[in-house]
Each structure stands twice: as C-alpha cells, then as structure tokens.
Amino acid sequence: MSPATSGTVHVRNYIDGKWTDSATASSSLDPATGEELGTFADGGADEARAAIDAARRAFETADWSRNRDLRAQALFEMADRMADRRDELVGLLSKENGKILPEAALEVDLTISKIRYYGALALTEAGRAAEVKPGLYSMTLRQAAGVAGVIAPWNSPVILSVRSFAPALAAGCTVVLKLPGQTALTNNLLYEIVDATTSLPKGVFNAFTESGSTGARLIVADPGVDVISYTGSTKVGRGIMADAAQHLKGMSLELGGKTPMIVFDDADLDVAVPVLAKAITTFTGQFCMTGSRVLAQRGVADELRTRLSAALEAVRVGPGDDPASDMGPLIDRANAERVDQFVADAAAYAKVLVRGGLVSDGPLAAGAFVRPGLVEVDDVSRPIVQQEVFGPVATFEIFDDEADAVARANATEFGLAASVWTRDVDRPLRVGRELEAGTVWANTWAVIVDQMEEGGFKQSGVGRLNGVRALEEFQEIKHVVHPAPRRT
C-alpha cells in the first residue's frame, strides 16, 4: 500500500509483476459508517488489456504450463504467505466487507487450505494410456487451456477469487483477475500476498480492481483469454455466456441461489433452529447459499415459526470488527435499502413474521445495517420466493409431505444448494435425490470441502469448482496416438 495523500491509504493494481496506477481513483467505504477507508486505482479497459497481454506473454514464453513442480511450489508458498498475514487479512476483510470477525476468519482459513489443496493436486493430476490394439499406443494428456479470466464478487472476495485462480494456476494457466471496488483494500492485500510469492514467475498472475464492468467485459470478449470463471448473479452470468460464445470459450459460472431448508416433523429443533438462524444471517445473507427459504412440515410449523422468529429477533447487529456483533452491515447503504424494500413489498401478499429492516436511528443509522427478517408465504410464485434477496431475509413456507416439499423446493429457477432436516436416516438420500440442487446437506448447512465439487443446477450455473473437476475446468484434453514401429 502507498499513501496517495496525507493520512489516506491508496492501493494499486498488480500487472506483469509491477504495481500500476490508473487514471481514475475511487474510494473504499466502511459499510458500518459510510466513511472513507482509502482510495484505489480504479481499473478498466486499459488495465484489462495490459493484464491480458502480460498473461498471454507469460503463457507462451515461460515453462509454467509444463512445470508442475514449479506450480506446486508456488501455490504452497502462496499459502504460507497468506498464513503469515492471516490476522491482517481477517481484520481488513471484516472492516471493509462488514463480515463479523469469526466469519472473516472462516473465509481466510478456508482459503489457505484451498491453495494448499491445489498445490498438491498440481503434482497428482495425470492422464491415461493404453495399448488399444497390438502395436497401437494411445494416451490422453491434460494441457493448460491458456489464459484464464477470473471475475469474482465482493461478498467473499478472498475465497471466491482463490477458488477459481488456484485451480487455474495448478492446471498451468496464467491468470487475469478482476475484483470489485467495494473490497479494494482487501483485494490489494491479496495482491501483495501473491507478489510476495517469489517462486511465481512474472506475468503468470495479473489482477486489477474495478468499480465498473468495462475491464471485465474485455476479459470476457477478448480472444486472448481462453477460459472464463465467474462467480456472481445469474443475470450477469447469462450475459457473460452470450459474449464468450463468440469465441466458444470454456466457461464455469457459479450464479445465484435460493436455498431451501426443509424441516420435517421429526427434525431435532434444538439442533436445527440455531443453524437455520445462522443460515439466514451468515455474511449478512450476502451468500449464494444463504438459507433463504425455510420449508416446515405442517406438524412442526407452529413450534419452528415461534422458535426461529425469536432467534432472529435476538440477533445483535453491529460493526463487523466489534466482537459483540452477531451480524455485520451489508456492503453499502443502497443494498440495505434494497433489502428493506423487499420485505416492505412482501407485506402486500405475505405475513411478515419478523420485520427486521433498515436501522434508521441510533449510532448504526449511518451505516448499511438491516435486522434479519422472516416472511410467511404460501404462493411460491411470489417475488420474495422467486428472486434472490441477497440479504438476511428468509421465507417461511409450510408443506404436507415429501412430494409437496420437493415440489416447493424445486419451484424456482435456482438450484445451487438445499438442506434436509430429519431423524429418518433414509429420508435425506430419498428426498435429496429428487431435489434439483448441486449440493444437498443432511442436518447441517454450508459444509463445503476442498476435495468435493461444488456448483449449481438450472440457472445457478454451469461447471464445477472445488475438487478435481475444478482443475479440469482450466484444461484441454489431447489424445496422442503412437503406432509402434513395425519390425523388419
């Protein structure tokens, strides 16, 4: 970080192994107060062009794509450098993004392990070989796709960027990363960690921060980028897929979600209720897997309604870096007002159980604070059921039997995740098989592991990240045929 003006932190972009400024500077704001935390070089088409050119040059001239030992070494070193600055990264992420400290720590700690996982995978990945006919040898080789364009969001900028660029690097790709302006200071610390990774060759990793989308659009459209990995909204994802189709680029998209949390009559509510409350409020509901739909079987609905409402009303809202806070602010005031309006509009067609809403008085009024909300609704076609709120608001819906639960759960365009709560050991598999979701949890929520794939059905995305499949998203498969010389 470098000072732009007296007392102000100014951060820059990282392209071709150098720190670069931009023609425009913008401000990073504290979502808890609305005050400026610092300024950043606000990138765009020029920065994207320079980053693409550097990544292309590094891919074509360095031996990065063919040297798996080097790739593993660089990723292991990167994980060590992040571990060295772990506490600093946690504190900055909490301050700038609004996450409460335990959630910021969770994000960073999971990121460190993920980098190490892909360092190991760089060494273990292999192709296949066989003598398919007498004297005819055939093999498949996995090769890096080329330059990977990664576009990640502000809600979890550290882990969601690494979730894409770590497997890209492990596969042998070079990277162009675009991160959003809302988390510019956190982005910069991530860039510094990469810069401190001395075994990573110049130009292999390039990153810029952008408050708009001009640079991101160039990454998607430019023929010098071979594969795109995007995490964000379904609406933007559709546009990215259309633009990238001009060059038939490889694509992985993890998009929106509307996670149903299905609670059967035989569920253990002592276990379920605290997790359901956290599923609604973790990351202030700014999470693609937020438990935004609570489906209660009729026999348990009254008790669950009462207990969950009480749990949400007891949530302590405050700054992310205040140890007393249960839930921090949203990313900015505009989003807080948008989420509050969702609940206000729902009152016309649904029963508001917990109003929650915008904090408009007291010491928190200057920030982007909302209290969690719960809305009971019967008609699954209503906007609060069908649209991603991206805030700490959930619907409460009642179902009669398994078939009714599955029909309700599958009634949206989304299919990222779901959760089933029951004491019946067979029911999670039986119901889970029918759910249109990429991840189904039994009696838990948001358990994600590096070794297993993650992604969505339907409009929640294409492709998979995490696990071995994530590496394959950044590779091409080449079939090599080698006839043995004939004996003379």
N, C-alpha and C positions, 0 to 999 in steps of 0.2 A: 504494500500500500504506500501511496505517496501523497504528501499534502498538496492540495490544489490552491487553497487559500489558508490563511492563518486560522488554525483551530478546526479545519474541515478536512476530513478524510476523502481522498479522491482515488478511485481504483480504475484500472485499465484492462484492456483485452490482452489475450496471450496468443500470438500468432507466429508460427515458424520459429519458436524458441525465443521470441522477443516480446517485451511489453510495449503495447501500442495504444496511443490515444485516439480519440475520434473527434470529428468536427463539432459534435454536439455533446454536451454534458447534461445529465439529468440527475434528479435527486432520489435517494433511497429514504423512505419514511418509516418511522417507528409506528407500527399499526396500533400500538397501545396509546399513543399520544398524538399522532399525526405530525410529530416533529421530525426534522431532517436528521438522519444519521450520518449522511455523507453524500458524495456525488460520484457518478460513474461515467466512464466513456460509453456513450450510448451508440452502439453499433448499428450497422445497416448493410446495404449492398456492397459498399467498399470493403468492409471488414469480412463479409462473407466471401467476396471474390478473392481477397488475399488468403483467407484460410483454406479455401478450396484449392487454390493454386499450390500452396505450401504442402497440403496433404497429398495432392496428386504427384508432386515432385518427389516427396519422400517415399511414396509407394513405388514409384517407377525406378528410383535410383538407389534406395537403401535395400539391405537384405532383410529388413524387418519381417516381411511376409513369409520368408523361408527359414527364419532362425527362431525356432520355438524356444530354445534355451534362453535367448535374449528376451523374448516376450514374457516368459515366466519370471525371469529375474526382475524385469521392470515392474511387473504387477506386484510381486512380493515386496519390492522396495517401496512402491507407491502405498501399499497397505501399511508398511512400517512408518512412512512419513505422515500418514493420516493419524495413526495411533499416537505419534509424537505430539500432534496438535489437536488431539481429540477434545480436550476440555475447552480449548479456544473455539473450536468449530461448534461445539454444543452451545456455548454461550451466545455466539453470534447468530446462529440459526434460531435460537429461542427469541432473541431480541428483535431480529429483523423480520422473521417469518411469523412470530406470535405463538409458536408451539410452547407448551409448558415444558419445563426443563427435563422431566423424565421422558417425554415424548421426543424431544430433540436428541437426548442421549440414545434412545432406542434407534432412531434413524441413523445416527453416526455409527453406532456399534454394529448394526446390521450391515452397513456399507463396508466397513473394514473386513468383515468376514467374507463378504461377497467378492471383493477384489482378490482376496487370497484363494477363494474357490476357483476363480477363472485363471489365476496364475497356475494352479495345479492342473486345470483342465487343458491348458495350452500344452502340457507335457504328455497328457494321456490320450488325447484325441488321435484316432487312426482311421485308415480306410480298410478295404477288403481286397483280397487277392485269391485267385484260384486258377488251376489248370482246367479250363472249361471243356476242352476236348484234347485228345492226345496231341501234345506239342503246341497247343494254343493257350497262351497265358493271358489272363485278363485281370485288371486291377482297377479299383476306384481310388482316386486321390482327392482329398478336400483341399481346395485352394481359397485364399482370401478373395472376397468379392471385389475389393478395391478400396475406394474411399467411402467411408460410412458417414452419413449425415445424421446427427442425433439432435433432436429437438425435445427438450424436457421442460416441465412446468414448474411453477413457483411453489406449489403446495408441499412438495418434498424434494427440493432441488438436488440435494446431495445424493440420496439413494436412487432416485429415478433417473438421474443422468448416468451414474455409475452402472446401474442395472443394464443400460444399453451400451455404454462405451467400453466397459470392462470386457464383455464377451467379444466386442468388435476388435479390440486390441489383441485379445487372446487368439482370435481367429487369424490375425495377421493383417487386418485392415489398418489404414490410417484414418484419423477421425477429425471431423469438423463438428463442434458442439455449439449450439445456440442455447443460451439460458436467458430467462426473463429478467426485466429490470427490477421487479419487486424484491428480488433477493440478491441484488448486485454485490453487496459486500460479502455475503456468504459465497457467492459464485467465485469472487476473487480469491478467497481463501482456498477454495478447491483448486483454482488455477495455480496458486502458489505451491500447493502440495505436489501437483504434477510437475511444476518447474523444478522442485527440489529432488525429483526422481532422476538422478544423474544417469541411470542406465537407459533412459528413454531417449531415443535419437531425436534430434531436431526435426520438427515438421510432422512428426507422427501424430501428435495431439495438438489441436488448434481450437481455441474457444473464444467466443465473444458474447457479450451481454447486450440485449436489445429490448427496448421498451415497446417497439412496434413489431412488424412482421416482414419488412422488406427483405432483410437478410435471410430470414427463414424461408421465404418464398424462393429466393435464389438457390438456396441449398436443395430445395425440392425439385426445381425446374432444370438446374444446370446439368448438362451431360457429363461433367467431370465428377459428379457424385453418383456412385453405383448402387447404393442401398440406403434406405431411409428407415430410421427408427424413431417413432413419435409417440409420446405419451401426452394425452390431453383430451379435449372434448370430442364427442362424436361428430359434431358439425364440422369442426376444423379437419378432423380425420378424413371425412368424405372428400373435402377439397384437396387435401394432400394426395389422396389416392388418385383423384382425377388428374391432377397436374403431373404426378410422377408417371402416369400411364403413357405420356408422350414418349418416354424413353424405356418403358417396360422395366422400371427399376424394381429390385427386390424391396420388400416392404414388411415392416412389422408395426402394428398400431395397437396400443392399448388405450381404449377410449372410455367413455362414461359407464357408470354403473348405477344400479338401483337395487341394492342387495336385500332380498327378503330374509328375515329372521323368523323361521317357522317354529312356533312353540306349541307342542302338543299337550293334551290334558295330563299326560303322565310325566311331564318335564319337572325337574327339580328347580323350583323357582328361586330357592336360596342361592343356587349357583347361577341360574340364568339371568336374573334381574340385574346384578352388578355388571355383567358382561354386556347385556343389552344397552345399559346406560352408557358404558364406555364406547360401544359400537356407534352410538349416535354422536358422542361428544369428542372422541379422539381426533386430534388435529382440527378441532372446532368444526367437525363434519366436513372438512375440505379434503376428502379422501375418496378415491374412486370406489372403495369397498365399504364406505360408511353404511352402517346398518340402518338404512333409511326407510325400511318397511318392516314393521313388526306385525306378523300374522299370528293371531292367537286362536286356538281351538275353542269352541264355544264354552266348553265346560270349565276352562281355566281363565276365560277372558276377563271376568269381573275382578278376580284377585290380581291378575297380571296388570290390568289397567291401573288399579289403585297403587300397586307397589312401584310400577315403572314411573307413574306420574310423580310420586313422592321422591323417587331417586333423582329425576330430572330437576325438580324444583329445588333440591338441596345442592345442586352443582354450584360451586363457588367460582365466579367469573372474575378474572383479573389478568394483569400482565403476565406474559409467558415466563419471564425470568423471576417472578415472585413465587417462592416455594409454597405459598399458601393457596395458589390458584389451582383449581381443578380443570379449568378450561381457559385458554387464552383468547385473544381477539381474532377476528377474521383478518384477511390480508389487507383490507382497506375499508374505508367508510362506505364507498359505493357498493361493495359486496355486502356489507352489513345491512344497508338499506334495502338491497335487492332481496335478501333472505327474509327480512322482516315483512316485506310486501307479499311474499309467497304465502305466509301464514295469514296475513290480513285478507288476502283474496280468497283463501280457502274457507274462511268463516262463512262465505255465502253459500257453500254447498256441503260443508262438513262440520263436525262438532269439534271445537278446539278444546282439548283436554288440558294442555299446558300452553299458555300463550307465549311465554318466553318473550323474545323480541328484542328490539333495539334498546340499548341502555342510553337514555337521553338525559339523565340528571346525575349529579354527584361527580366524584373525581374521575370516573371512567367515561364520562359523556363525550370527551374529546376524541376518544379512540374508536376503533371499529368493533365494539363489543355488542354481542347479542346473547341473550339467555336461551337455552335449549327449548324447543317446542315439540308438542305431540298433538297430532290431529287425527281424530277418528273418522274414517271414511268407508263407505260401503261400495260405491261405484268405482271400479278400477279404471275407468276411462278418464277420471278427473285429472287435471294438470298436476296436482301435488303427488299423484301416484305415477304418472307417466313421465314427468320431467325430472331431471337431476337438479336438486336444490343446491347442492354443494355448500351445505351449512348444517348446523346442528338441529335439524328438524326431521322428525320421522312420522310416518303414518301409522295408525293402529287399525288393523283390519281383522275381521272375525271370519273363521272358516268352520265347516262342519266335519269333514272327513279328509282322508289323504287325497282323494281325487280333487276335492274342492281346493285344498291347499296348493296342489301342484298347478291347477288351472290359474289360480290367482297369482302365484309366484311367477308364472311364465307369461303373464298378461302385458308385459312391457316389451319395448324393443331391445332392452338391455339384457345381457347375460354374462356378467363378469363373475359374480360370486353369490353364494347362498349359504344359509346356516340352518341346521335342523336340530331341534332340542326335544329329547325324548329319553325315557329309560328303557325303551324297547331296543334291544341290541340289533335287530334286523331292520328296523324302520329307516335309519339313515341311509343304508345302501339301497333299500327298496324305493324310497322317495327320491334319494339323490340321483338314482338312475334316470328318473323322469324329469328332473329339473334341467332347464336349458341354461346352464351356467358352467363356466370354466373351472371354478373351484367350489366345492361343497364341504363345509365343515360340520362335524357332528359334535354337539355340545361344547362348542367353542367358536371363536371368531378371530379372523385376521392372523391365523398362524400360517406363515409363509417361510419356506426353507429354500436355501440356495440350490439344492440338488434337484428340486422338482419344478416342473414347468408351471408357468402362470400366464393366463390370458383369457380372452373372452369369447363367448358365443355371440351370435347375432350382431347387433350394432355396437357391441362392446369391443370389437376389434378383430384383427387378423394376425396370425403368427403367435409366437410364444416367446417369453423371456424367462429367465432363470433356467436351471438345468442344462442338460446337454443341448437341447433344442435351441437355446439362445445362441450358442456358438454357431449352429448351422444356419441361423438367420443371416449370418455375415459371411457365408462361404458358398462357393460353387463346387459342384462335383464333376470331376473329369474322369472319363472312362479311358483307360490306356490298354490297348491290345497289342500283344507282343508274340508273334509266331516264333517258335524256336527254329533255328537254322536246321535245314534237312541234312541228314548225314549223307556223305558221298562215299 
